[in-house]
Amino acid sequence: QVQLVESGGGLVQPGGSLRLSCAASGFTFSNYAMRWYRQAPGKERELVAEISSAGISTNYAASVKGRFTISRDNAKNTVTLQMNSLKPEDTAVYYCNMRIYWTDYWGQGTQVTVSS
């Protein structure tokens, strides 16, 4: 079955960097676009970044454009989110996501806290 396992979250000071990774299994990874979402306390889950199946096309939320970079390694079945110039408002649980037809699959999430 589909499994998505995130790692790399933690506590970082404003202006710092973190690198999130998502290890995928249970499906043909190279056939599917991948996404990172985040959910802050009291807010709805929002799309942060997405990458096409071959890694050629990417899209970002306006709030992270220029600071975050999504990438993938189809040989290792991993998708990564490099987060630079982090701000307190980036604090959230970050989730890896993929979709098969109309079914969404999620990882367990990894907490990112940006605070001094």
Secondary structure, DSSP 4 states (H G I P E B T S, - for coil): --EEEEE--EEE-TT--EEEEEEEESS-GGGS-EEEEEE-TTS--EEEEEE-TTS--EEE-TTTTTTEEEEEETTTTEEEEEE-S--GGG-EEEEEEEEETTEEEE---EEEEE--
